[in-house]
Amino acid sequence: MKKTDEQLQQEVAEIRRFVDGERWIPADERTPETSGTYIVCCKEQDLKHVTFAKFYKKLGYWELKGSRTFWKVTHWMPLPEPPKESDKNEIN
């Protein structure tokens, strides 16, 4: 059975989501596909920092707060999934 272009695109997107969750993605290679909060690595002169930043897809813009506004986002990765709750409402 031959797969449609749409099915292949869905599979590629699923593989990309898996791979992206496991590595830092260079910001000059590509940006996130959706707006949201991400873990980012930033450069400030010769220093590197890891923090959180909001990305606005429509604007193609990273939002860093406070003195971080002078930092340049060099890499990013999605946030991990939150812990799952057990039957006893405890986080594992």
C-alpha angles and dihedrals in degrees: 000000000000117000122232123238089252092054091049091049090051091051092048090050090051092050090047091052090052095047094043091055089060104048147036111263117214109240091219090054094056144322129235117288092227137036115258147097119309140175107253138189112215135190124221110179103301096342128093123208134187117212143129125277138176118238121206108204097195091053097035086227135142115212116211120176131227120345087352090079088088093055120100117225107232101167138011142185135186120264114259120253113270117253116275120244120235125221088272092059090248121136113239 
